[in-house]
Amino acid sequence: MRDIPLPEESFVVIRLSDAERLNVPYLLAMIDDSFVSRPDTIVVPGTRMEYAMQLILTPMIRDLVDESRKARS
């Protein structure tokens, strides 16, 4: 018996603090076997956690970098 479940045995619950800003239908289409449990919550299989983080965080990081560049100009 293992103490920590494998990614295949897990789900990741992602609460979106700004769900209106994200394209939730797009995220659901891109992440296999994901679903919405509440209007601001997406559930993804543990094996898809890294991909989900990439899809959600990459646009946010790009926005931060763009804002930083604009502030320096």
PDB file of N, CA, C, O and CB in Angstrom:
ATOM      1  N   MET A   1       0.845  -1.177   0.000  1.00  0.00           N
ATOM      2  CA  MET A   1       0.000   0.000   0.000  1.00  0.00           C
ATOM      3  C   MET A   1       0.895   1.247   0.000  1.00  0.00           C
ATOM      4  O   MET A   1       1.898   1.306   0.712  1.00  0.00           O
ATOM      5  CB  MET A   1      -0.964  -0.006   1.227  1.00  0.00           C
ATOM      6  N   ARG A   2       0.510   2.242  -0.815  1.00  0.00           N
ATOM      7  CA  ARG A   2       1.244   3.502  -0.903  1.00  0.00           C
ATOM      8  C   ARG A   2       0.513   4.563  -0.096  1.00  0.00           C
ATOM      9  O   ARG A   2      -0.708   4.524   0.049  1.00  0.00           O
ATOM     10  CB  ARG A   2       1.409   3.952  -2.380  1.00  0.00           C
ATOM     11  N   ASP A   3       1.280   5.511   0.425  1.00  0.00           N
ATOM     12  CA  ASP A   3       0.678   6.618   1.170  1.00  0.00           C
ATOM     13  C   ASP A   3       0.186   7.728   0.254  1.00  0.00           C
ATOM     14  O   ASP A   3      -0.783   8.419   0.569  1.00  0.00           O
ATOM     15  CB  ASP A   3       1.676   7.182   2.161  1.00  0.00           C
ATOM     16  N   ILE A   4       0.851   7.897  -0.876  1.00  0.00           N
ATOM     17  CA  ILE A   4       0.521   8.987  -1.797  1.00  0.00           C
ATOM     18  C   ILE A   4      -0.034   8.382  -3.083  1.00  0.00           C
ATOM     19  O   ILE A   4       0.619   7.539  -3.698  1.00  0.00           O
ATOM     20  CB  ILE A   4       1.776   9.883  -2.094  1.00  0.00           C
ATOM     21  N   PRO A   5      -1.230   8.799  -3.498  1.00  0.00           N
ATOM     22  CA  PRO A   5      -1.797   8.254  -4.740  1.00  0.00           C
ATOM     23  C   PRO A   5      -0.980   8.674  -5.960  1.00  0.00           C
ATOM     24  O   PRO A   5      -0.383   9.751  -5.978  1.00  0.00           O
ATOM     25  CB  PRO A   5      -3.252   8.710  -4.906  1.00  0.00           C
ATOM     26  N   LEU A   6      -0.962   7.830  -6.958  1.00  0.00           N
ATOM     27  CA  LEU A   6      -0.303   8.132  -8.216  1.00  0.00           C
ATOM     28  C   LEU A   6      -1.128   9.174  -8.979  1.00  0.00           C
ATOM     29  O   LEU A   6      -2.321   9.323  -8.715  1.00  0.00           O
ATOM     30  CB  LEU A   6      -0.111   6.842  -9.064  1.00  0.00           C
ATOM     31  N   PRO A   7      -0.513   9.892  -9.915  1.00  0.00           N
ATOM     32  CA  PRO A   7      -1.286  10.850 -10.708  1.00  0.00           C
ATOM     33  C   PRO A   7      -2.492  10.206 -11.400  1.00  0.00           C
ATOM     34  O   PRO A   7      -3.539  10.839 -11.533  1.00  0.00           O
ATOM     35  CB  PRO A   7      -0.389  11.497 -11.747  1.00  0.00           C
ATOM     36  N   GLU A   8      -2.351   8.969 -11.833  1.00  0.00           N
ATOM     37  CA  GLU A   8      -3.451   8.258 -12.489  1.00  0.00           C
ATOM     38  C   GLU A   8      -4.624   8.014 -11.540  1.00  0.00           C
ATOM     39  O   GLU A   8      -5.743   7.764 -11.986  1.00  0.00           O
ATOM     40  CB  GLU A   8      -2.956   6.929 -13.044  1.00  0.00           C
ATOM     41  N   GLU A   9      -4.373   8.084 -10.259  1.00  0.00           N
ATOM     42  CA  GLU A   9      -5.403   7.840  -9.242  1.00  0.00           C
ATOM     43  C   GLU A   9      -5.934   9.131  -8.631  1.00  0.00           C
ATOM     44  O   GLU A   9      -6.698   9.093  -7.666  1.00  0.00           O
ATOM     45  CB  GLU A   9      -4.848   6.950  -8.143  1.00  0.00           C
ATOM     46  N   SER A  10      -5.533  10.278  -9.187  1.00  0.00           N
ATOM     47  CA  SER A  10      -5.828  11.564  -8.568  1.00  0.00           C
ATOM     48  C   SER A  10      -6.566  12.507  -9.512  1.00  0.00           C
ATOM     49  O   SER A  10      -6.553  12.351 -10.733  1.00  0.00           O
ATOM     50  CB  SER A  10      -4.548  12.214  -8.098  1.00  0.00           C
ATOM     51  N   PHE A  11      -7.205  13.483  -8.895  1.00  0.00           N
ATOM     52  CA  PHE A  11      -7.786  14.616  -9.608  1.00  0.00           C
ATOM     53  C   PHE A  11      -7.186  15.891  -9.037  1.00  0.00           C
ATOM     54  O   PHE A  11      -6.820  15.945  -7.863  1.00  0.00           O
ATOM     55  CB  PHE A  11      -9.347  14.625  -9.495  1.00  0.00           C
ATOM     56  N   VAL A  12      -7.090  16.914  -9.872  1.00  0.00           N
ATOM     57  CA  VAL A  12      -6.609  18.218  -9.440  1.00  0.00           C
ATOM     58  C   VAL A  12      -7.788  19.182  -9.553  1.00  0.00           C
ATOM     59  O   VAL A  12      -8.409  19.294 -10.610  1.00  0.00           O
ATOM     60  CB  VAL A  12      -5.370  18.702 -10.299  1.00  0.00           C
ATOM     61  N   VAL A  13      -8.085  19.867  -8.471  1.00  0.00           N
ATOM     62  CA  VAL A  13      -9.172  20.841  -8.449  1.00  0.00           C
ATOM     63  C   VAL A  13      -8.549  22.225  -8.584  1.00  0.00           C
ATOM     64  O   VAL A  13      -7.732  22.632  -7.757  1.00  0.00           O
ATOM     65  CB  VAL A  13     -10.031  20.725  -7.134  1.00  0.00           C
ATOM     66  N   ILE A  14      -8.940  22.942  -9.631  1.00  0.00           N
ATOM     67  CA  ILE A  14      -8.378  24.256  -9.916  1.00  0.00           C
ATOM     68  C   ILE A  14      -9.483  25.287  -9.766  1.00  0.00           C
ATOM     69  O   ILE A  14     -10.447  25.293 -10.531  1.00  0.00           O
ATOM     70  CB  ILE A  14      -7.748  24.311 -11.342  1.00  0.00           C
ATOM     71  N   ARG A  15      -9.337  26.151  -8.787  1.00  0.00           N
ATOM     72  CA  ARG A  15     -10.305  27.226  -8.590  1.00  0.00           C
ATOM     73  C   ARG A  15      -9.802  28.457  -9.328  1.00  0.00           C
ATOM     74  O   ARG A  15      -8.673  28.905  -9.125  1.00  0.00           O
ATOM     75  CB  ARG A  15     -10.522  27.530  -7.070  1.00  0.00           C
ATOM     76  N   LEU A  16     -10.647  28.985 -10.174  1.00  0.00           N
ATOM     77  CA  LEU A  16     -10.279  30.135 -11.000  1.00  0.00           C
ATOM     78  C   LEU A  16     -10.792  31.403 -10.329  1.00  0.00           C
ATOM     79  O   LEU A  16     -12.001  31.607 -10.220  1.00  0.00           O
ATOM     80  CB  LEU A  16     -10.853  30.000 -12.447  1.00  0.00           C
ATOM     81  N   SER A  17      -9.880  32.244  -9.885  1.00  0.00           N
ATOM     82  CA  SER A  17     -10.286  33.470  -9.199  1.00  0.00           C
ATOM     83  C   SER A  17     -10.887  34.479 -10.170  1.00  0.00           C
ATOM     84  O   SER A  17     -11.641  35.361  -9.760  1.00  0.00           O
ATOM     85  CB  SER A  17      -9.094  34.091  -8.474  1.00  0.00           C
ATOM     86  N   ASP A  18     -10.558  34.355 -11.464  1.00  0.00           N
ATOM     87  CA  ASP A  18     -11.085  35.268 -12.475  1.00  0.00           C
ATOM     88  C   ASP A  18     -11.564  34.437 -13.667  1.00  0.00           C
ATOM     89  O   ASP A  18     -11.010  34.528 -14.763  1.00  0.00           O
ATOM     90  CB  ASP A  18     -10.002  36.319 -12.915  1.00  0.00           C
ATOM     91  N   ALA A  19     -12.593  33.633 -13.439  1.00  0.00           N
ATOM     92  CA  ALA A  19     -13.075  32.704 -14.456  1.00  0.00           C
ATOM     93  C   ALA A  19     -13.584  33.423 -15.701  1.00  0.00           C
ATOM     94  O   ALA A  19     -13.520  32.865 -16.797  1.00  0.00           O
ATOM     95  CB  ALA A  19     -14.175  31.836 -13.882  1.00  0.00           C
ATOM     96  N   GLU A  20     -14.083  34.640 -15.559  1.00  0.00           N
ATOM     97  CA  GLU A  20     -14.595  35.376 -16.712  1.00  0.00           C
ATOM     98  C   GLU A  20     -13.476  35.726 -17.692  1.00  0.00           C
ATOM     99  O   GLU A  20     -13.709  35.840 -18.895  1.00  0.00           O
ATOM    100  CB  GLU A  20     -15.305  36.650 -16.253  1.00  0.00           C
ATOM    101  N   ARG A  21     -12.280  35.892 -17.179  1.00  0.00           N
ATOM    102  CA  ARG A  21     -11.139  36.266 -18.011  1.00  0.00           C
ATOM    103  C   ARG A  21     -10.610  35.083 -18.832  1.00  0.00           C
ATOM    104  O   ARG A  21     -10.005  35.278 -19.886  1.00  0.00           O
ATOM    105  CB  ARG A  21     -10.024  36.828 -17.137  1.00  0.00           C
ATOM    106  N   LEU A  22     -10.836  33.887 -18.357  1.00  0.00           N
ATOM    107  CA  LEU A  22     -10.353  32.692 -19.045  1.00  0.00           C
ATOM    108  C   LEU A  22     -11.454  32.099 -19.919  1.00  0.00           C
ATOM    109  O   LEU A  22     -12.642  32.253 -19.638  1.00  0.00           O
ATOM    110  CB  LEU A  22      -9.855  31.648 -18.029  1.00  0.00           C
ATOM    111  N   ASN A  23     -11.042  31.432 -20.964  1.00  0.00           N
ATOM    112  CA  ASN A  23     -11.971  30.767 -21.866  1.00  0.00           C
ATOM    113  C   ASN A  23     -12.166  29.330 -21.363  1.00  0.00           C
ATOM    114  O   ASN A  23     -11.486  28.408 -21.813  1.00  0.00           O
ATOM    115  CB  ASN A  23     -11.443  30.791 -23.353  1.00  0.00           C
ATOM    116  N   VAL A  24     -13.095  29.156 -20.433  1.00  0.00           N
ATOM    117  CA  VAL A  24     -13.294  27.856 -19.797  1.00  0.00           C
ATOM    118  C   VAL A  24     -13.700  26.781 -20.812  1.00  0.00           C
ATOM    119  O   VAL A  24     -13.172  25.672 -20.733  1.00  0.00           O
ATOM    120  CB  VAL A  24     -14.354  27.967 -18.704  1.00  0.00           C
ATOM    121  N   PRO A  25     -14.602  27.044 -21.753  1.00  0.00           N
ATOM    122  CA  PRO A  25     -14.916  25.997 -22.744  1.00  0.00           C
ATOM    123  C   PRO A  25     -13.680  25.536 -23.527  1.00  0.00           C
ATOM    124  O   PRO A  25     -13.547  24.353 -23.841  1.00  0.00           O
ATOM    125  CB  PRO A  25     -15.974  26.510 -23.722  1.00  0.00           C
ATOM    126  N   TYR A  26     -12.783  26.469 -23.839  1.00  0.00           N
ATOM    127  CA  TYR A  26     -11.538  26.112 -24.525  1.00  0.00           C
ATOM    128  C   TYR A  26     -10.690  25.190 -23.643  1.00  0.00           C
ATOM    129  O   TYR A  26     -10.165  24.180 -24.112  1.00  0.00           O
ATOM    130  CB  TYR A  26     -10.738  27.386 -24.900  1.00  0.00           C
ATOM    131  N   LEU A  27     -10.563  25.547 -22.369  1.00  0.00           N
ATOM    132  CA  LEU A  27      -9.776  24.713 -21.458  1.00  0.00           C
ATOM    133  C   LEU A  27     -10.352  23.304 -21.368  1.00  0.00           C
ATOM    134  O   LEU A  27      -9.611  22.321 -21.389  1.00  0.00           O
ATOM    135  CB  LEU A  27      -9.722  25.348 -20.063  1.00  0.00           C
ATOM    136  N   LEU A  28     -11.664  23.211 -21.270  1.00  0.00           N
ATOM    137  CA  LEU A  28     -12.310  21.896 -21.188  1.00  0.00           C
ATOM    138  C   LEU A  28     -12.086  21.081 -22.463  1.00  0.00           C
ATOM    139  O   LEU A  28     -11.903  19.865 -22.409  1.00  0.00           O
ATOM    140  CB  LEU A  28     -13.813  22.058 -20.930  1.00  0.00           C
ATOM    141  N   ALA A  29     -12.105  21.761 -23.601  1.00  0.00           N
ATOM    142  CA  ALA A  29     -11.881  21.062 -24.866  1.00  0.00           C
ATOM    143  C   ALA A  29     -10.434  20.592 -25.000  1.00  0.00           C
ATOM    144  O   ALA A  29     -10.173  19.544 -25.589  1.00  0.00           O
ATOM    145  CB  ALA A  29     -12.243  21.967 -26.041  1.00  0.00           C
ATOM    146  N   MET A  30      -9.505  21.356 -24.460  1.00  0.00           N
ATOM    147  CA  MET A  30      -8.087  21.029 -24.599  1.00  0.00           C
ATOM    148  C   MET A  30      -7.609  19.979 -23.593  1.00  0.00           C
ATOM    149  O   MET A  30      -6.672  19.234 -23.878  1.00  0.00           O
ATOM    150  CB  MET A  30      -7.263  22.281 -24.445  1.00  0.00           C
ATOM    151  N   ILE A  31      -8.238  19.915 -22.436  1.00  0.00           N
ATOM    152  CA  ILE A  31      -7.780  19.006 -21.379  1.00  0.00           C
ATOM    153  C   ILE A  31      -8.728  17.805 -21.328  1.00  0.00           C
ATOM    154  O   ILE A  31      -9.862  17.911 -20.862  1.00  0.00           O
ATOM    155  CB  ILE A  31      -7.720  19.737 -19.984  1.00  0.00           C
ATOM    156  N   ASP A  32      -8.246  16.680 -21.809  1.00  0.00           N
ATOM    157  CA  ASP A  32      -9.060  15.462 -21.838  1.00  0.00           C
ATOM    158  C   ASP A  32      -9.579  15.097 -20.449  1.00  0.00           C
ATOM    159  O   ASP A  32      -8.858  15.187 -19.455  1.00  0.00           O
ATOM    160  CB  ASP A  32      -8.251  14.299 -22.410  1.00  0.00           C
ATOM    161  N   ASP A  33     -10.829  14.690 -20.407  1.00  0.00           N
ATOM    162  CA  ASP A  33     -11.489  14.194 -19.187  1.00  0.00           C
ATOM    163  C   ASP A  33     -11.620  15.248 -18.092  1.00  0.00           C
ATOM    164  O   ASP A  33     -11.809  14.897 -16.928  1.00  0.00           O
ATOM    165  CB  ASP A  33     -10.729  13.015 -18.643  1.00  0.00           C
ATOM    166  N   SER A  34     -11.523  16.530 -18.441  1.00  0.00           N
ATOM    167  CA  SER A  34     -11.721  17.584 -17.447  1.00  0.00           C
ATOM    168  C   SER A  34     -13.206  17.946 -17.398  1.00  0.00           C
ATOM    169  O   SER A  34     -13.956  17.674 -18.336  1.00  0.00           O
ATOM    170  CB  SER A  34     -10.851  18.842 -17.779  1.00  0.00           C
ATOM    171  N   PHE A  35     -13.613  18.559 -16.296  1.00  0.00           N
ATOM    172  CA  PHE A  35     -14.998  18.991 -16.168  1.00  0.00           C
ATOM    173  C   PHE A  35     -15.092  20.151 -15.192  1.00  0.00           C
ATOM    174  O   PHE A  35     -14.170  20.411 -14.420  1.00  0.00           O
ATOM    175  CB  PHE A  35     -15.892  17.828 -15.711  1.00  0.00           C
ATOM    176  N   VAL A  36     -16.226  20.845 -15.241  1.00  0.00           N
ATOM    177  CA  VAL A  36     -16.485  21.971 -14.349  1.00  0.00           C
ATOM    178  C   VAL A  36     -17.341  21.440 -13.196  1.00  0.00           C
ATOM    179  O   VAL A  36     -18.385  20.828 -13.419  1.00  0.00           O
ATOM    180  CB  VAL A  36     -17.202  23.169 -15.107  1.00  0.00           C
ATOM    181  N   SER A  37     -16.892  21.679 -11.977  1.00  0.00           N
ATOM    182  CA  SER A  37     -17.692  21.264 -10.823  1.00  0.00           C
ATOM    183  C   SER A  37     -18.499  22.425 -10.250  1.00  0.00           C
ATOM    184  O   SER A  37     -19.520  22.218  -9.594  1.00  0.00           O
ATOM    185  CB  SER A  37     -16.789  20.676  -9.739  1.00  0.00           C
ATOM    186  N   ARG A  38     -18.038  23.640 -10.502  1.00  0.00           N
ATOM    187  CA  ARG A  38     -18.717  24.887 -10.138  1.00  0.00           C
ATOM    188  C   ARG A  38     -18.352  25.900 -11.206  1.00  0.00           C
ATOM    189  O   ARG A  38     -17.427  25.654 -11.981  1.00  0.00           O
ATOM    190  CB  ARG A  38     -18.308  25.394  -8.688  1.00  0.00           C
ATOM    191  N   PRO A  39     -19.040  27.025 -11.277  1.00  0.00           N
ATOM    192  CA  PRO A  39     -18.714  28.007 -12.330  1.00  0.00           C
ATOM    193  C   PRO A  39     -17.263  28.490 -12.297  1.00  0.00           C
ATOM    194  O   PRO A  39     -16.732  28.912 -13.324  1.00  0.00           O
ATOM    195  CB  PRO A  39     -19.628  29.200 -12.206  1.00  0.00           C
ATOM    196  N   ASP A  40     -16.625  28.435 -11.142  1.00  0.00           N
ATOM    197  CA  ASP A  40     -15.250  28.913 -11.029  1.00  0.00           C
ATOM    198  C   ASP A  40     -14.256  27.800 -10.704  1.00  0.00           C
ATOM    199  O   ASP A  40     -13.160  28.071 -10.214  1.00  0.00           O
ATOM    200  CB  ASP A  40     -15.170  29.981  -9.972  1.00  0.00           C
ATOM    201  N   THR A  41     -14.635  26.548 -10.975  1.00  0.00           N
ATOM    202  CA  THR A  41     -13.777  25.418 -10.610  1.00  0.00           C
ATOM    203  C   THR A  41     -13.719  24.388 -11.737  1.00  0.00           C
ATOM    204  O   THR A  41     -14.746  23.929 -12.237  1.00  0.00           O
ATOM    205  CB  THR A  41     -14.282  24.758  -9.318  1.00  0.00           C
ATOM    206  N   ILE A  42     -12.497  24.038 -12.121  1.00  0.00           N
ATOM    207  CA  ILE A  42     -12.263  22.999 -13.119  1.00  0.00           C
ATOM    208  C   ILE A  42     -11.575  21.834 -12.418  1.00  0.00           C
ATOM    209  O   ILE A  42     -10.697  22.032 -11.578  1.00  0.00           O
ATOM    210  CB  ILE A  42     -11.400  23.534 -14.323  1.00  0.00           C
ATOM    211  N   VAL A  43     -11.979  20.631 -12.769  1.00  0.00           N
ATOM    212  CA  VAL A  43     -11.354  19.424 -12.236  1.00  0.00           C
ATOM    213  C   VAL A  43     -10.674  18.704 -13.396  1.00  0.00           C
ATOM    214  O   VAL A  43     -11.294  18.436 -14.426  1.00  0.00           O
ATOM    215  CB  VAL A  43     -12.406  18.493 -11.521  1.00  0.00           C
ATOM    216  N   VAL A  44      -9.392  18.397 -13.214  1.00  0.00           N
ATOM    217  CA  VAL A  44      -8.625  17.721 -14.265  1.00  0.00           C
ATOM    218  C   VAL A  44      -7.980  16.462 -13.682  1.00  0.00           C
ATOM    219  O   VAL A  44      -7.677  16.414 -12.489  1.00  0.00           O
ATOM    220  CB  VAL A  44      -7.539  18.674 -14.868  1.00  0.00           C
ATOM    221  N   PRO A  45      -7.773  15.454 -14.512  1.00  0.00           N
ATOM    222  CA  PRO A  45      -7.057  14.267 -14.037  1.00  0.00           C
ATOM    223  C   PRO A  45      -5.639  14.645 -13.605  1.00  0.00           C
ATOM    224  O   PRO A  45      -5.032  15.555 -14.170  1.00  0.00           O
ATOM    225  CB  PRO A  45      -7.013  13.175 -15.139  1.00  0.00           C
ATOM    226  N   GLY A  46      -5.131  13.954 -12.623  1.00  0.00           N
ATOM    227  CA  GLY A  46      -3.797  14.236 -12.106  1.00  0.00           C
ATOM    228  C   GLY A  46      -2.719  14.158 -13.170  1.00  0.00           C
ATOM    229  O   GLY A  46      -1.716  14.867 -13.086  1.00  0.00           O
ATOM    230  N   THR A  47      -2.910  13.310 -14.167  1.00  0.00           N
ATOM    231  CA  THR A  47      -1.921  13.167 -15.232  1.00  0.00           C
ATOM    232  C   THR A  47      -1.895  14.381 -16.157  1.00  0.00           C
ATOM    233  O   THR A  47      -0.951  14.541 -16.931  1.00  0.00           O
ATOM    234  CB  THR A  47      -2.204  11.913 -16.039  1.00  0.00           C
ATOM    235  N   ARG A  48      -2.905  15.232 -16.092  1.00  0.00           N
ATOM    236  CA  ARG A  48      -2.990  16.407 -16.967  1.00  0.00           C
ATOM    237  C   ARG A  48      -2.706  17.709 -16.221  1.00  0.00           C
ATOM    238  O   ARG A  48      -2.912  18.789 -16.773  1.00  0.00           O
ATOM    239  CB  ARG A  48      -4.367  16.479 -17.610  1.00  0.00           C
ATOM    240  N   MET A  49      -2.241  17.625 -14.984  1.00  0.00           N
ATOM    241  CA  MET A  49      -2.010  18.816 -14.173  1.00  0.00           C
ATOM    242  C   MET A  49      -1.011  19.772 -14.825  1.00  0.00           C
ATOM    243  O   MET A  49      -1.276  20.971 -14.907  1.00  0.00           O
ATOM    244  CB  MET A  49      -1.515  18.417 -12.794  1.00  0.00           C
ATOM    245  N   GLU A  50       0.107  19.273 -15.279  1.00  0.00           N
ATOM    246  CA  GLU A  50       1.131  20.139 -15.866  1.00  0.00           C
ATOM    247  C   GLU A  50       0.595  20.862 -17.103  1.00  0.00           C
ATOM    248  O   GLU A  50       0.834  22.057 -17.279  1.00  0.00           O
ATOM    249  CB  GLU A  50       2.379  19.319 -16.232  1.00  0.00           C
ATOM    250  N   TYR A  51      -0.118  20.147 -17.945  1.00  0.00           N
ATOM    251  CA  TYR A  51      -0.678  20.745 -19.147  1.00  0.00           C
ATOM    252  C   TYR A  51      -1.734  21.800 -18.786  1.00  0.00           C
ATOM    253  O   TYR A  51      -1.779  22.864 -19.403  1.00  0.00           O
ATOM    254  CB  TYR A  51      -1.290  19.657 -20.048  1.00  0.00           C
ATOM    255  N   ALA A  52      -2.568  21.515 -17.808  1.00  0.00           N
ATOM    256  CA  ALA A  52      -3.579  22.483 -17.365  1.00  0.00           C
ATOM    257  C   ALA A  52      -2.916  23.756 -16.835  1.00  0.00           C
ATOM    258  O   ALA A  52      -3.362  24.864 -17.133  1.00  0.00           O
ATOM    259  CB  ALA A  52      -4.482  21.862 -16.277  1.00  0.00           C
ATOM    260  N   MET A  53      -1.865  23.594 -16.060  1.00  0.00           N
ATOM    261  CA  MET A  53      -1.152  24.760 -15.542  1.00  0.00           C
ATOM    262  C   MET A  53      -0.554  25.572 -16.680  1.00  0.00           C
ATOM    263  O   MET A  53      -0.583  26.802 -16.651  1.00  0.00           O
ATOM    264  CB  MET A  53      -0.053  24.331 -14.563  1.00  0.00           C
ATOM    265  N   GLN A  54      -0.018  24.894 -17.671  1.00  0.00           N
ATOM    266  CA  GLN A  54       0.563  25.584 -18.817  1.00  0.00           C
ATOM    267  C   GLN A  54      -0.510  26.388 -19.553  1.00  0.00           C
ATOM    268  O   GLN A  54      -0.288  27.552 -19.886  1.00  0.00           O
ATOM    269  CB  GLN A  54       1.232  24.575 -19.772  1.00  0.00           C
ATOM    270  N   LEU A  55      -1.654  25.786 -19.806  1.00  0.00           N
ATOM    271  CA  LEU A  55      -2.724  26.478 -20.522  1.00  0.00           C
ATOM    272  C   LEU A  55      -3.259  27.685 -19.754  1.00  0.00           C
ATOM    273  O   LEU A  55      -3.577  28.714 -20.350  1.00  0.00           O
ATOM    274  CB  LEU A  55      -3.855  25.515 -20.807  1.00  0.00           C
ATOM    275  N   ILE A  56      -3.356  27.556 -18.443  1.00  0.00           N
ATOM    276  CA  ILE A  56      -3.931  28.626 -17.621  1.00  0.00           C
ATOM    277  C   ILE A  56      -2.907  29.720 -17.332  1.00  0.00           C
ATOM    278  O   ILE A  56      -3.231  30.906 -17.404  1.00  0.00           O
ATOM    279  CB  ILE A  56      -4.469  28.055 -16.306  1.00  0.00           C
ATOM    280  N   LEU A  57      -1.685  29.335 -17.007  1.00  0.00           N
ATOM    281  CA  LEU A  57      -0.704  30.317 -16.539  1.00  0.00           C
ATOM    282  C   LEU A  57       0.068  31.027 -17.647  1.00  0.00           C
ATOM    283  O   LEU A  57       0.481  32.170 -17.450  1.00  0.00           O
ATOM    284  CB  LEU A  57       0.264  29.647 -15.639  1.00  0.00           C
ATOM    285  N   THR A  58       0.278  30.407 -18.791  1.00  0.00           N
ATOM    286  CA  THR A  58       1.072  31.034 -19.848  1.00  0.00           C
ATOM    287  C   THR A  58       0.510  32.389 -20.278  1.00  0.00           C
ATOM    288  O   THR A  58       1.277  33.348 -20.360  1.00  0.00           O
ATOM    289  CB  THR A  58       1.149  30.113 -21.049  1.00  0.00           C
ATOM    290  N   PRO A  59      -0.791  32.515 -20.556  1.00  0.00           N
ATOM    291  CA  PRO A  59      -1.308  33.843 -20.923  1.00  0.00           C
ATOM    292  C   PRO A  59      -1.148  34.874 -19.794  1.00  0.00           C
ATOM    293  O   PRO A  59      -0.900  36.051 -20.056  1.00  0.00           O
ATOM    294  CB  PRO A  59      -2.782  33.734 -21.306  1.00  0.00           C
ATOM    295  N   MET A  60      -1.289  34.433 -18.563  1.00  0.00           N
ATOM    296  CA  MET A  60      -1.132  35.352 -17.433  1.00  0.00           C
ATOM    297  C   MET A  60       0.311  35.847 -17.331  1.00  0.00           C
ATOM    298  O   MET A  60       0.549  37.028 -17.078  1.00  0.00           O
ATOM    299  CB  MET A  60      -1.552  34.664 -16.118  1.00  0.00           C
ATOM    300  N   ILE A  61       1.255  34.957 -17.525  1.00  0.00           N
ATOM    301  CA  ILE A  61       2.668  35.327 -17.463  1.00  0.00           C
ATOM    302  C   ILE A  61       3.006  36.272 -18.608  1.00  0.00           C
ATOM    303  O   ILE A  61       3.739  37.243 -18.416  1.00  0.00           O
ATOM    304  CB  ILE A  61       3.569  34.071 -17.513  1.00  0.00           C
ATOM    305  N   ARG A  62       2.481  35.998 -19.793  1.00  0.00           N
ATOM    306  CA  ARG A  62       2.714  36.899 -20.934  1.00  0.00           C
ATOM    307  C   ARG A  62       2.180  38.299 -20.645  1.00  0.00           C
ATOM    308  O   ARG A  62       2.839  39.292 -20.954  1.00  0.00           O
ATOM    309  CB  ARG A  62       2.051  36.338 -22.211  1.00  0.00           C
ATOM    310  N   ASP A  63       0.985  38.383 -20.050  1.00  0.00           N
ATOM    311  CA  ASP A  63       0.413  39.691 -19.697  1.00  0.00           C
ATOM    312  C   ASP A  63       1.305  40.437 -18.712  1.00  0.00           C
ATOM    313  O   ASP A  63       1.517  41.640 -18.858  1.00  0.00           O
ATOM    314  CB  ASP A  63      -0.992  39.518 -19.100  1.00  0.00           C
ATOM    315  N   LEU A  64       1.830  39.731 -17.710  1.00  0.00           N
ATOM    316  CA  LEU A  64       2.720  40.356 -16.733  1.00  0.00           C
ATOM    317  C   LEU A  64       3.997  40.875 -17.386  1.00  0.00           C
ATOM    318  O   LEU A  64       4.456  41.972 -17.069  1.00  0.00           O
ATOM    319  CB  LEU A  64       3.068  39.365 -15.630  1.00  0.00           C
ATOM    320  N   VAL A  65       4.564  40.098 -18.286  1.00  0.00           N
ATOM    321  CA  VAL A  65       5.785  40.507 -18.983  1.00  0.00           C
ATOM    322  C   VAL A  65       5.498  41.727 -19.849  1.00  0.00           C
ATOM    323  O   VAL A  65       6.285  42.673 -19.864  1.00  0.00           O
ATOM    324  CB  VAL A  65       6.344  39.349 -19.846  1.00  0.00           C
ATOM    325  N   ASP A  66       4.375  41.713 -20.572  1.00  0.00           N
ATOM    326  CA  ASP A  66       4.012  42.871 -21.411  1.00  0.00           C
ATOM    327  C   ASP A  66       3.821  44.125 -20.576  1.00  0.00           C
ATOM    328  O   ASP A  66       4.293  45.198 -20.953  1.00  0.00           O
ATOM    329  CB  ASP A  66       2.732  42.581 -22.203  1.00  0.00           C
ATOM    330  N   GLU A  67       3.136  44.004 -19.446  1.00  0.00           N
ATOM    331  CA  GLU A  67       2.934  45.151 -18.559  1.00  0.00           C
ATOM    332  C   GLU A  67       4.265  45.679 -18.033  1.00  0.00           C
ATOM    333  O   GLU A  67       4.465  46.891 -17.945  1.00  0.00           O
ATOM    334  CB  GLU A  67       2.021  44.769 -17.389  1.00  0.00           C
ATOM    335  N   SER A  68       5.166  44.777 -17.685  1.00  0.00           N
ATOM    336  CA  SER A  68       6.473  45.172 -17.191  1.00  0.00           C
ATOM    337  C   SER A  68       7.260  45.925 -18.269  1.00  0.00           C
ATOM    338  O   SER A  68       7.910  46.930 -17.981  1.00  0.00           O
ATOM    339  CB  SER A  68       7.254  43.944 -16.720  1.00  0.00           C
ATOM    340  N   ARG A  69       7.198  45.444 -19.480  1.00  0.00           N
ATOM    341  CA  ARG A  69       7.903  46.107 -20.587  1.00  0.00           C
ATOM    342  C   ARG A  69       7.322  47.497 -20.854  1.00  0.00           C
ATOM    343  O   ARG A  69       8.062  48.446 -21.117  1.00  0.00           O
ATOM    344  CB  ARG A  69       7.825  45.246 -21.868  1.00  0.00           C
ATOM    345  N   LYS A  70       6.002  47.610 -20.786  1.00  0.00           N
ATOM    346  CA  LYS A  70       5.354  48.917 -20.997  1.00  0.00           C
ATOM    347  C   LYS A  70       5.736  49.903 -19.905  1.00  0.00           C
ATOM    348  O   LYS A  70       5.928  51.088 -20.175  1.00  0.00           O
ATOM    349  CB  LYS A  70       3.826  48.761 -21.045  1.00  0.00           C
ATOM    350  N   ALA A  71       5.845  49.422 -18.683  1.00  0.00           N
ATOM    351  CA  ALA A  71       6.195  50.290 -17.556  1.00  0.00           C
ATOM    352  C   ALA A  71       7.623  50.811 -17.688  1.00  0.00           C
ATOM    353  O   ALA A  71       7.914  51.927 -17.256  1.00  0.00           O
ATOM    354  CB  ALA A  71       6.030  49.537 -16.227  1.00  0.00           C
ATOM    355  N   ARG A  72       8.508  50.028 -18.274  1.00  0.00           N
ATOM    356  CA  ARG A  72       9.908  50.439 -18.443  1.00  0.00           C
ATOM    357  C   ARG A  72      10.071  51.456 -19.569  1.00  0.00           C
ATOM    358  O   ARG A  72      11.030  52.228 -19.566  1.00  0.00           O
ATOM    359  CB  ARG A  72      10.784  49.220 -18.720  1.00  0.00           C
ATOM    360  N   SER A  73       9.146  51.468 -20.532  1.00  0.00           N
ATOM    361  CA  SER A  73       9.275  52.378 -21.689  1.00  0.00           C
ATOM    362  C   SER A  73       8.925  53.794 -21.360  1.00  0.00           C
ATOM    363  O   SER A  73       8.988  54.663 -22.230  1.00  0.00           O
ATOM    364  CB  SER A  73       8.408  51.918 -22.815  1.00  0.00           C
TER     365      SER A  73
END
